[in-house]
Amino acid sequence: MKKLAVALVICVFVACKDPATGPQPSTILATEPVAMGGGGSGSSTPSPDLKFWLSMHGGPDTSRTRYTLFAQAIIRDGDEGRVLVANANNEPDFSAFAMLLTDGIDESIAYTSGLPTIGFGGTAENESAFFVGRPGAGPDFAGYAIDSIEFAIDSVWISPGHVKYDLMGRVLVAGHRSDAGASGRGPS
């Protein structure tokens, strides 16, 4: 039994990378479905440019800053299977957004969509209600480092006159245990 315990300890130290010596592999921490649609009378210049974005607010109540992901992406008919990826290399607000997702506070996250010709609408809920499949007992991803946030488009339909649309997809959060979370110290 003692040899087995020693062998397991050696296996753990040899097989698992120390966070200080290399990056930890990213895994999907949560996958949440999103379904949106809308319609209106439109304008004289209809646009096929469907927009979708995620947003969160952070900072003191008197000066809350809005952080947004995917705001520059355009979604069109035929984009089923396309995956929008936000990370520190391609989204200016990613680091602040990820910090809000890992601060241990149950902030509001909103998802919004629409066509410029008819307007935009969205839904907001607290992180604990939106990311119901997240790891851990906290309201968000405290103890984890967020590597990317993705929106996988499952289906999209835009009416011929560009005045109605339906959009279905999944928000995926990918990351790994942070050094603070792995040591039990919590986020710093």
matplotlib code that plots the C-alpha trace (Angstrom):
import matplotlib.pyplot as plt

x = [0.0, 2.9, 4.5, 1.2, 0.9, 4.5, 3.9, 0.8, 2.6, 5.5, 2.9, 1.1, 4.3, 5.7, 2.4, 0.9, 2.5, 3.2, 1.3, 4.6, 6.4, 3.8, 0.3, -2.5, -4.8, -8.0, -11.3, -14.9, -16.2, -19.7, -22.0, -25.2, -27.9, -29.0, -32.1, -33.2, -35.5, -37.2, -39.0, -40.3, -41.4, -37.8, -36.6, -36.3, -32.7, -32.9, -29.7, -28.8, -26.2, -27.4, -25.5, -25.0, -23.0, -22.4, -22.0, -21.2, -20.9, -18.2, -16.9, -18.6, -22.3, -21.8, -19.4, -20.1, -18.2, -19.8, -17.6, -18.7, -17.7, -18.5, -19.9, -18.0, -19.1, -21.7, -23.9, -25.6, -27.8, -25.8, -23.5, -24.7, -21.7, -19.6, -18.0, -17.2, -14.2, -13.2, -9.9, -7.2, -5.7, -8.8, -11.2, -10.2, -12.7, -11.8, -9.5, -12.0, -14.9, -13.0, -12.1, -15.8, -16.5, -14.0, -14.3, -16.8, -19.5, -22.8, -22.9, -25.4, -24.5, -26.6, -26.9, -28.3, -29.1, -30.8, -30.8, -29.8, -33.0, -35.4, -33.4, -31.9, -33.2, -31.7, -31.9, -29.9, -29.5, -27.0, -24.1, -25.4, -28.6, -27.0, -24.1, -26.0, -23.5, -20.4, -17.9, -17.6, -20.1, -19.7, -21.9, -19.3, -16.0, -14.0, -10.8, -10.5, -8.7, -10.8, -9.0, -11.8, -15.5, -17.2, -20.5, -21.3, -24.1, -26.5, -29.0, -29.7, -32.6, -33.1, -36.3, -36.0, -36.9, -34.4, -37.1, -37.3, -34.7, -34.1, -30.8, -29.9, -26.5, -24.4, -22.1, -19.0, -16.6, -13.2, -10.5, -8.5, -8.0, -6.0, -3.0, -5.1, -8.0, -5.7, -4.0, -7.3, -6.4, -9.2, -8.9, -6.4]
y = [0.0, 2.4, 1.7, 2.5, 5.8, 6.7, 5.7, 7.9, 10.9, 10.5, 10.1, 13.2, 15.3, 13.9, 13.9, 17.2, 20.5, 23.0, 26.2, 28.1, 26.1, 26.1, 26.8, 24.7, 23.2, 25.1, 23.2, 24.2, 25.5, 26.2, 26.0, 28.0, 28.1, 31.5, 32.0, 35.4, 36.8, 39.9, 41.8, 45.2, 47.3, 48.1, 51.1, 52.1, 50.7, 47.2, 45.7, 41.9, 42.6, 40.8, 41.7, 39.8, 40.8, 40.0, 42.8, 43.2, 46.2, 46.8, 49.4, 51.5, 52.1, 55.7, 55.0, 51.5, 50.8, 48.5, 45.8, 44.2, 41.1, 40.4, 43.9, 44.1, 40.7, 40.5, 37.4, 36.5, 33.8, 30.7, 31.3, 28.1, 26.3, 29.6, 30.2, 33.7, 33.7, 36.4, 36.3, 38.7, 38.9, 40.0, 41.8, 45.0, 44.4, 40.7, 41.1, 43.3, 40.9, 37.9, 39.6, 40.3, 36.6, 35.5, 38.1, 36.1, 38.7, 37.8, 40.6, 40.9, 39.6, 40.6, 39.2, 41.5, 41.0, 42.7, 44.2, 47.9, 48.5, 47.3, 47.9, 45.7, 43.8, 41.7, 39.9, 40.3, 37.9, 37.4, 35.2, 32.6, 32.3, 32.4, 30.0, 27.3, 24.6, 26.4, 24.6, 25.5, 26.7, 30.5, 32.7, 32.9, 31.4, 32.5, 30.4, 30.0, 31.9, 32.5, 31.8, 32.5, 33.1, 31.8, 32.1, 29.0, 29.8, 26.8, 28.5, 31.9, 33.1, 36.6, 37.4, 38.4, 42.0, 42.0, 42.9, 39.7, 37.3, 34.2, 33.4, 30.3, 29.4, 28.6, 30.7, 28.7, 29.8, 28.1, 28.3, 26.5, 26.5, 29.6, 29.4, 31.1, 28.7, 25.6, 26.6, 27.4, 31.1, 32.3, 35.0, 37.8]
z = [0.0, 0.9, -2.5, -4.3, -2.5, -3.4, -7.0, -7.1, -5.7, -8.2, -11.0, -10.0, -9.9, -13.1, -15.2, -14.1, -15.1, -12.4, -13.2, -12.7, -15.4, -18.2, -19.3, -18.1, -20.7, -21.3, -20.8, -21.3, -18.0, -19.1, -22.1, -22.1, -24.8, -26.2, -28.4, -29.6, -32.3, -33.3, -35.9, -36.9, -39.8, -40.8, -42.8, -46.4, -46.4, -44.9, -43.7, -43.5, -40.8, -37.7, -34.6, -31.3, -28.3, -24.6, -22.1, -18.4, -16.2, -13.6, -11.3, -8.6, -9.0, -9.9, -12.8, -14.0, -17.2, -19.8, -21.2, -24.5, -26.5, -30.2, -30.9, -34.2, -35.5, -38.2, -38.5, -41.8, -43.1, -43.7, -40.6, -38.9, -37.5, -37.2, -33.9, -32.7, -30.4, -27.9, -26.1, -24.9, -28.5, -30.4, -28.0, -26.2, -23.3, -22.9, -19.8, -17.9, -18.9, -17.7, -14.5, -13.8, -14.5, -11.9, -9.1, -6.9, -7.3, -8.9, -11.6, -14.4, -17.9, -20.9, -24.4, -27.1, -30.7, -33.6, -37.0, -37.5, -39.5, -36.7, -33.5, -30.8, -27.8, -25.1, -21.8, -18.7, -15.8, -13.0, -13.7, -11.3, -13.3, -16.7, -16.1, -14.3, -15.3, -14.0, -11.8, -8.1, -5.5, -6.1, -8.2, -11.1, -12.1, -9.1, -8.8, -12.6, -15.3, -18.4, -21.7, -24.2, -24.5, -27.6, -29.3, -31.4, -33.9, -34.2, -36.4, -38.0, -40.1, -41.5, -43.4, -47.1, -46.2, -43.3, -40.9, -38.8, -37.5, -35.3, -33.8, -31.7, -30.3, -27.3, -25.2, -24.2, -21.5, -21.7, -19.0, -16.3, -12.5, -11.6, -9.2, -6.5, -7.0, -7.1, -3.8, -2.0, -1.5, -3.8, -6.4, -5.8]

ax = plt.figure().add_subplot(projection="3d")
ax.plot(x, y, z, "-o")
ax.set_aspect("equal")
plt.show()
